[in-house]
């Protein structure tokens, strides 16, 4: 028995040493870069959407109006950086990103909802790929639907307008020309979490871009990250965020219905 115990101890020591030696053969992985989570093919099919310049969708009676058609004040939004004023410009119901002023969020938090918003990329074309007419709308401050001028402007498929950013590309590219108005109609079901913070069910999202279906009850894998992969983070209700990505994207007619 003594010999067996000694032999067992020797085997454990040898195996542990071998495991340690094997582990040393593998170098630390290189840090992730933003391009590791981008894919360029296949590119979504291009479709010609209906003109939305005069197709203003009035909010229903039970909607919370976040940006009215005649607003001249940004009353439902605050800067994402606490204590910093909202620097975006507004006139006659049109709100324009002021580059470097910071992203903005709703004062109110939301769970499941139906969201309508209208946006327009700058008429003057500046930049290319992700540097052209870039913004974004975030569900609960964590999950981004990309806003981007994708009219004759190729970029990675999972970063196009209507994509769940760095996760799911749009079914088609339904972008208007620069300067024209685009509409997003979004149906969002928030993720559910257990009492211990673990995931119970993923969030899901449906998006119509200019009336064209581009996300069909798509599962949201987790947070939408610029570098890295989606993370599962337990949370409750959260704000709608509009992104300052250094391009003067315009917004109008934003309303939301809690579901």
Order of alpha helices (4+ residues) and beta strands (2+ residues): alpha-beta-beta-beta-beta-beta-beta-beta-beta-beta-beta-beta-beta-beta-beta-beta-beta-beta
